[in-house]
């Protein structure tokens, strides 16, 4: 249970960082 819980948290953190970077890049591209 704890291994799955840790893996899920690690995956969520990684995805969150990737999404944040993607949003930042998107905002930079949208600037005139």
Order of alpha helices (4+ residues) and beta strands (2+ residues): alpha
